[in-house]
Amino acid sequence: MAAPFIAACVQTNSGPEPDANIAAVTKNVREARAMGADFVLLPETVGMMEPDRVRRREKAVTEEKDQALAAFRELAVETQAWLLVGSLVVRMDGGRLANRSFLIDGAGTIQARYDKIHMFDVDLGGGEVYRESASYAPGRRAVMAATPWGVLGMTICYDLRFAYLYRDLAKAGADFISVPSAFTRTTGKAHWHVLLRSRAIETGCFVLAPAQCGQHEGGRHSDERLTYGHSLIVDPWGEVLADGGEDVGVVSAEIDRRKIASARGRVPALTHDRTYEGP
């Protein structure tokens, strides 16, 4: 079994301009590495947090031309850490956008890509409305990838509300699940901690959830500019090992895979599925 390692979640307040975001994240990743982190995770839309749909589409480029992706690959080589680029806004063939997560190894090689499956199309009231499907094409497949410490299952933000995806990843062999996010302040206060702890408990996996925080530039409504923060690292028994609070920064925790076997041995729910007739 792989030895314990240090995972770190970088909590950012990304804006609409990639250059400024890259500079801020680079500083945070170097800080995480100095803290001993072997695996550093970044939030959703870390390269560009552009709330205006038209400007977002104008700014989006293909994966090959994305300056943030290139910079983060170089940063992985510099630090020799594995990086989870929570997500970038990527232009696909035909002009649609993808909300895409990247797993990069210490040599700067992209080991896995995951396109967000579930679109955040909600009306929270008070004028706070989101329609991700108006900009993004939903992903069509679940993704897992091998790391030096075990198998990572990749998800993004709103996926968190669909427990079957997490169960499928765990049953397919995931040891850790990433949940890079830009959770709204409204939904974060109500549901963020309980959902992440639930996904960890249900799967017997470590859950690693780097998050955007604070007030962002742009947006038609004040609440649209607020993300919740509280990047979390949760162990397989549901214990919160690290909480990023509300401010930009880095949190880390030791990840010991023995806790996975312990939790699943005590409550082996992944082996107790039964077939049943639907309602």
C-alpha positions in Angstrom: 0.0 0.0 0.0 1.2 3.5 -0.9 2.6 5.5 2.0 0.6 8.5 3.4 1.0 11.7 1.4 0.0 15.4 1.8 -2.8 16.8 -0.2 -3.4 20.6 -0.4 -6.4 22.6 -1.6 -5.7 26.1 -3.0 -8.6 28.5 -2.3 -8.8 31.3 -4.8 -10.8 34.4 -5.7 -10.4 34.2 -9.5 -11.4 37.1 -11.7 -12.1 37.4 -15.4 -8.5 37.9 -16.6 -6.3 34.8 -16.8 -3.0 36.6 -16.3 -3.9 37.8 -12.8 -5.4 34.4 -11.9 -2.3 32.5 -13.1 0.0 34.8 -11.0 -2.1 34.3 -7.9 -2.4 30.5 -8.2 1.3 30.1 -9.0 2.2 31.8 -5.6 -0.3 29.5 -3.8 0.9 26.3 -5.4 4.5 27.2 -4.5 3.3 27.8 -1.0 1.5 24.4 -0.9 4.7 22.7 -2.1 6.7 24.4 0.6 4.2 23.1 3.1 5.1 19.6 1.9 2.1 18.9 -0.4 2.6 16.1 -2.9 -0.8 16.7 -4.6 -2.2 20.2 -5.0 -5.7 20.8 -6.1 -7.1 24.0 -7.6 -10.8 25.2 -7.8 -13.3 25.2 -10.6 -12.9 27.9 -13.3 -9.5 28.8 -11.8 -8.2 30.3 -15.1 -11.1 32.6 -15.8 -14.1 33.5 -13.6 -16.1 35.4 -16.2 -19.8 35.8 -15.3 -20.8 37.5 -18.6 -21.8 34.8 -21.1 -20.9 36.7 -24.2 -17.4 37.8 -22.9 -16.8 34.3 -21.6 -17.4 32.8 -25.1 -15.2 35.5 -26.7 -12.3 34.8 -24.3 -12.5 31.1 -24.3 -9.8 29.3 -26.4 -9.0 25.7 -27.3 -7.1 23.5 -24.9 -4.0 23.8 -27.0 -4.0 27.6 -26.8 -5.0 28.0 -23.1 -2.3 30.0 -21.3 -3.4 28.9 -17.9 -3.1 25.2 -18.8 0.4 25.8 -20.2 1.4 27.7 -17.1 0.1 25.1 -14.8 1.9 22.3 -16.7 5.1 24.3 -16.3 4.4 24.8 -12.6 4.0 21.1 -12.1 7.4 20.6 -13.6 8.9 23.3 -11.5 7.4 22.0 -8.2 7.4 18.3 -9.1 4.0 18.1 -7.5 0.9 16.6 -9.1 -1.7 19.2 -9.9 -5.5 19.0 -10.2 -6.5 22.0 -12.3 -10.0 22.1 -11.0 -11.5 23.3 -14.3 -10.8 25.6 -17.2 -13.2 27.1 -19.7 -12.3 25.3 -22.9 -13.5 26.0 -26.4 -14.4 22.8 -28.3 -15.0 22.0 -31.9 -18.2 23.7 -33.1 -17.9 26.6 -30.7 -19.4 25.0 -27.6 -17.6 25.3 -24.3 -16.5 22.6 -21.9 -16.0 23.0 -18.1 -12.9 20.7 -18.0 -10.8 19.4 -15.2 -7.2 18.4 -15.8 -4.9 16.0 -13.8 -1.2 16.9 -14.4 1.7 14.8 -13.1 5.0 16.1 -11.8 6.5 15.9 -15.3 3.8 18.3 -16.7 2.0 15.5 -18.5 -1.8 15.6 -18.6 -2.8 12.3 -17.1 -6.6 12.7 -17.3 -9.4 15.1 -18.5 -12.9 15.3 -17.1 -15.8 17.4 -18.5 -18.4 18.4 -16.0 -21.5 16.2 -16.5 -24.2 17.9 -14.5 -25.2 21.5 -15.5 -26.1 24.1 -12.8 -29.4 25.3 -14.1 -31.2 26.8 -11.1 -33.3 29.7 -9.9 -32.4 30.4 -6.3 -34.8 33.3 -6.0 -34.2 37.0 -5.6 -32.9 37.3 -9.1 -30.1 34.8 -8.6 -30.3 32.6 -11.7 -27.8 30.3 -13.3 -27.9 28.5 -16.7 -24.7 26.6 -17.3 -26.3 24.6 -20.1 -26.6 27.9 -22.1 -22.8 28.0 -22.3 -21.4 24.6 -21.7 -21.8 21.2 -23.3 -22.2 18.6 -20.6 -19.7 15.8 -20.3 -20.7 12.3 -21.1 -18.4 10.0 -19.2 -17.1 9.4 -15.7 -13.3 9.6 -15.3 -10.8 7.9 -13.0 -7.0 8.1 -13.1 -4.1 6.4 -11.4 -1.8 8.5 -9.2 1.2 7.4 -7.2 -1.0 7.1 -4.1 -4.1 5.4 -5.5 -7.0 6.0 -7.9 -8.6 9.4 -8.3 -12.2 9.9 -9.3 -12.8 13.3 -10.9 -16.0 15.4 -10.5 -16.8 19.2 -10.5 -19.0 21.3 -8.3 -22.7 20.6 -9.1 -21.9 16.9 -9.7 -21.8 16.8 -5.9 -25.6 16.6 -5.7 -25.7 13.4 -7.8 -24.7 10.6 -5.3 -24.9 7.8 -7.9 -21.8 9.3 -9.7 -19.8 9.1 -6.6 -20.9 5.6 -5.8 -20.1 4.4 -9.3 -16.6 5.9 -9.0 -16.0 4.2 -5.6 -17.3 0.8 -6.8 -15.0 1.1 -9.9 -12.0 1.5 -7.6 -11.6 5.2 -6.6 -9.8 5.9 -3.4 -10.0 9.7 -3.6 -12.6 12.0 -5.3 -11.9 15.5 -6.4 -14.7 18.1 -6.2 -13.2 21.4 -7.4 -16.0 24.0 -7.0 -17.3 27.6 -7.3 -20.2 27.0 -5.0 -22.5 30.0 -4.5 -22.7 31.6 -1.1 -26.4 30.8 -0.9 -26.1 27.1 -1.6 -22.8 26.7 0.2 -24.1 27.9 3.5 -27.0 25.5 3.3 -25.4 22.4 1.8 -21.6 22.4 1.1 -20.4 20.7 4.3 -23.1 18.2 4.6 -23.0 17.1 0.9 -19.2 16.6 0.9 -19.2 14.7 4.2 -22.1 12.6 2.9 -20.2 11.7 -0.3 -17.2 10.7 1.7 -19.2 8.5 4.1 -21.3 6.9 1.3 -18.2 5.9 -0.7 -15.5 5.3 1.9 -13.3 7.7 -0.1 -11.3 10.7 0.7 -13.0 13.8 -0.7 -10.8 16.7 -1.8 -12.7 19.9 -2.6 -10.8 23.1 -3.5 -13.1 26.1 -3.8 -13.5 29.6 -5.0 -14.2 32.2 -2.3 -15.3 35.8 -1.8 -16.7 38.5 -4.1 -15.8 38.2 -7.8 -15.8 40.8 -10.5 -18.9 41.2 -12.7 -22.3 39.6 -12.5 -25.8 40.9 -12.9 -26.7 40.4 -9.3 -24.7 40.8 -6.1 -25.1 37.2 -5.0 -23.8 36.0 -8.4 -20.4 37.4 -7.4 -20.2 35.6 -4.1 -18.7 32.1 -3.7 -18.6 30.2 -0.5 -15.0 29.1 0.0 -14.5 26.5 2.7 -12.2 24.2 0.7 -12.5 20.9 2.5 -10.5 17.7 2.8 -12.8 15.0 4.3 -11.7 11.5 5.3 -13.7 8.3 4.5 -15.4 8.3 7.9 -16.7 11.8 7.2 -14.3 13.7 9.4 -13.2 17.1 8.1 -9.4 17.2 8.1 -9.1 20.7 6.8 -11.4 23.7 6.1 -10.2 26.7 4.1 -12.6 29.1 5.7 -13.7 32.2 3.8 -10.4 33.7 2.6 -7.8 33.0 -0.1 -5.1 30.6 0.9 -4.0 27.0 1.2 -5.0 24.2 3.5 -3.5 20.7 3.7 -3.9 17.3 5.4 -2.2 14.0 5.5 -4.0 11.3 3.4 -3.5 7.8 4.8 -5.1 5.1 2.6 -5.5 2.8 5.6 -8.5 4.9 6.6 -10.3 3.8 3.4 -10.1 0.1 4.3 -11.0 0.9 7.9 -14.2 2.8 7.0 -15.3 0.4 4.4 -14.7 -2.5 6.7 -16.7 -1.0 9.5 -19.7 -0.2 7.2 -19.3 -2.2 4.0 -22.3 -0.5 2.3 -20.6 -0.7 -1.2 -21.0 -4.4 -1.1 -24.7 -4.4 0.0 -26.5 -3.3 -3.2 -29.7 -5.1 -3.9 -32.0 -5.1 -6.9 -35.5 -3.8 -6.4 -38.5 -2.7 -8.3 -38.9 1.0 -8.9 -41.7 3.0 -7.3 
